[in-house]
């Protein structure tokens, strides 16, 4: 199977004194969806780099691109597969192909099941066709056959709108990473995702939000910027505290104002992240010295543990 971790691997950003060394993640195979009912929050970037960092931890990882826009697939150089509508995830959904027949080695220690430009047509066929449990196709045809046997972790990049594809991602994984970008719509996007996507499914199954991820930040937080507003709103909600990664958690805003805390929490907007996409590579393989890799690595540890692990 492609994607096994062998040869010429780049070292993980783990340090010898990593705070996660004592966390037991053995045997915790897990599927996770990166999702948000709002575009422009960096879902594909997080999905790709989360898969890459999990692979550096010696896991077999599959990335499933369920977004009809195919940003993750194109961003890893799978343009031809995205434009090839003769074979792909649609055939797997309708039990016409084995899932491994449309899974490919990314050359970055993890595999991908690419998106297809006809994925919206596939979705329409799911909706109107005589399909048993239409929201469980991905789970039945891909995740259940592969998770734990072929792959330790499966990461799904979901569409930015409520759809049968999005429902399939959530039903198949039940573990969510929710990215948020600064702006007036940030929290409303989170509320829409919870109310329209997560809450209905929780009536029938367990759905766990593993992490809320402030992403694409580029402003200071010791001033009244949109970055600060997003972080303040997230960190002021008691019910959200267990879902905020260490790299985005702030408990002392007075210390921020006094300059005692570096005003750069969250995943920051870096030129290297943009250029990595243009070079069709994960961030680690484009710029192994980028300061944001430690944040993607913490996300990998969160997925491994099934929860945020507090330092200290």
Secondary structure, 3 states (H helix, E strand, C coil): CCCCCCCCCCCCCCCCCCCCCCCCCCCCCEEEEECCCCCCCCHHHHHHHHHHHHHHCCCCEEEEECCCCCHHHHHCCCHHHHHCCCCCHHHHHCCCCCHHHHCEECCCCCEEECCCCCHHHHHHHHHHCCCCCHHHHHHHHHHHHHECCCECEEEEECCCCCCHHHHHHHHHHCEEEEEEECCCCHHHHHHHHHHHHHHHHHCCCCCEEEEEEEECECCCCCCCCHHHHHHHHHHHCHHHHHHECHHHCCCCHHHHHHCCCCCCCCCECCHHHHHHHHCCCCHHHHCCCCCCHHHHHHHHHHHHHCCCCCCC
